[in-house]
């Protein structure tokens, strides 16, 4: 009987050791994979941009990361200034550089830097219940940058384009949330869309005000991306 208990105890210790070893190996593999992916995609990004564009993209990726830390918890999806900074990035830098800035930001979070909302990071966040909002930001940047490049940059145009761009990311995020969190469409849109319509409208207004003010004060060379 004593031998039996010793055998069970030994088996549990062995299983614990194997699990720890597997977890360690898996973590090492994930860190190595994301690091090489970051270098590969980062290299592709910077091959396609001029030095000035690289600096602007990197700077605004950092600003997005800072804005993402200003968070108000709100159910499944936190309310942050992240969306506003993404709108400002796409508005000022245009479709190409603005989208690359956002891609850098997502890659930084993917390799483990705490740049997502609430200082979170990793593959679990990017493909978790709120990951659709992060991925939707890429489409938001493309949407805003493309439409503004064909606009006269009137105040109301900047605001409306940003607002509809924000709504686009909310729609993508809410649909993602429905499947990731196993919710109904009504529950997903009640949690990830409806509560944010008014805040996004306010953010769009702020983006329009800041963008127009900055365009009047910054040199014209700054806006060669648009």
N, C-alpha and C positions, 0 to 999 in steps of 0.2 A: 504493500500500500504506500509506504514511504517513497519507494522507487517510482511508483506511478505519479505521485504528486511532484517529485523532482523532475520527472520527464515532462509533465505538463508545464511546470514552471520554466524549464529549459526551452520548451517549444515556444512559449509566449515571449521569452527574451529573444530567441532567434527571430521570430516573426517581427517583433518590434525593431530589431536591428536591421532586418531586411527592408522593412517599410521606411525606416529612417534613411537607409542607404539609397533606396529607390527615389525617395523625395529629394535627397541631396543631388543625386544624379540628374533628376528631372529639372531641378532648379538650375543646375549648372548648364544643362542643355538649353534651357529656355533663355538664360542670360546670354549664352554664347550666340544663340540664333538671333535674338533681338539686337545684340551689339553689331553683328555682321550685317543684319538687315539695315540698321541705322547707317552704317558706313556706306553700304551700297546705294541706298536711296539718297543719302546725303550727298554722295559724290555725283549722282545723276542730277540732283537739284542744282548744285553749284556749277556743274558743267554748262547748264542751260542759262545761267544768269551772269550778268556782268558783276564786277566787284561791288559797285554801288548798290546794285539790286540785292546782292548777297547780304550786304550789311543791313539794308533796310528790312529784308525778310527776317534775318536773325533778330534784329532789334524788336520788331513787332511780334515775333513769336514769344519773346520774353515778356512783352507787355500783356499779351493774352494770358500767359501763365500767371502773372501777378493779378490780373483782373479776375481770374477764375477762383482766387482765394477769398474774394469778398463774397461770402455766401450767406443766404438766408434759407434755412431748412424749410422745405415745403413738400411734405409727403414723399412720394417716390423720387421726384425730381427736384433738386435744390435750385433756388433762384440765385443767380450770380450776375456779376458785371461782365462775365465772359462773352456773352452774346453781343453786348454793346461794343466791346473792343474788337471783336471779329468783324462787325459791321464797319467800324471805323477803319480797320485794316484794309478791308476790301474796297472801301470808298476812296481812301487816300492812295493806296498802292496799285489799285486796278486788279483786273482778273488774274493775270499771270503771277505777279509778284505777291499779291495778297493771298492767293491760293497756295503758293509755295510756302509762305510764312505759316499758314495754318497747318500744312503738311509737316513742317519742321516741328511745330508744337505737338502734334499728335505723335510723331516719332519719339520725341523726348519723353512723353508719357509712357509710350510703349516699352522703352528700355528701362523704365523704373524710376525716372525722376518725378517727384511729386508735383506735377504741374496741372493735373486735372482738378476739378472743383473739390474743395475740402482737402487739398494736399494728397490726393489719391493718385494712383498710377497703375500701370501694368495691363496685361492682356485681359484680366478679369473685368476691369473697368471698361475697356474699349469694346468688349463683346458682352458685357453684362446688360442688365435691364435699361440703363441709361446710355449705353453705347451708341444707340441710334441717333441721339442728339449730337454726339461728337462727330460721327460720320456725316450726319446731315449738315454740319457746319461747312464741309467742303462744297456741297451743292449751294449752300447759302452764299459762300464767297464767289463762286462762279456766276451765280444768278445776279448778285449785286454788281460785280465788276463788269459783266457783259452789258447789262442794261444801262449802267451809268456811262459806259463808253459810247453809247448811242443817244445820250440825253444832252440837254443844254445845261445841266447842272443847276437848274432852278431849285430853290429851297424846297418846294413841295415835292419835286421829283426825287430829290435825295432822300427825303423822309419816307415817301411811299415805297420807293424801291427797297430801302432797308427794311421797312415794316413787312413787306411781302416776302422778302428774303428770310426774315426771322420766322415768319409763319411757315415757310417751307421746311426749315429745320425742325420746327415743332411737329409738323405733320409726319415727317420721316421718323422722328423720335417716338411719337405716340404709337405709330404702327409697329415699330420695333419693340416698344414696351409691351404691347399687347401679346406678342408671341414669346418674348423673353421672360415675362412675369406671369404668363398664363392667365391673362385677363380678358374680359370681353372688350369689344371695341368701345363700348360706352364707358367702361371703367378706365381704359387706357387714355381716352381723350379727356375724360374728367380729371385724371391725374396729371397728364403730361401735355395738355393743350389749353383747355379752357382757363385755368388759373393764370396763365402767362400772357394772354392776349393783351390786357391792359399794360402790364409791365413792359412788354415788347414794344407797344406803341410809344410809351414814354422814352424807352431807350432809343427808338428810331428818331424821335424828335431831338434827343440830345446828340445823336450822331450827326444829324443834319446841321444842327447849330454849330457843333465843333468843326465839322468838315468845311463848311462854308467860311467860318472864321479863319481856319488854318489856311485855306486856299488863298485868301486875300493877303495873308501875311508871309507865307512861305514863297521862296523863289519858284519861278515857272519850271525850272529844271526838275524840281521835286515831282512834278506831275507828268513827266514824260511817260510814266507807266500806264496812264489811263487811256 
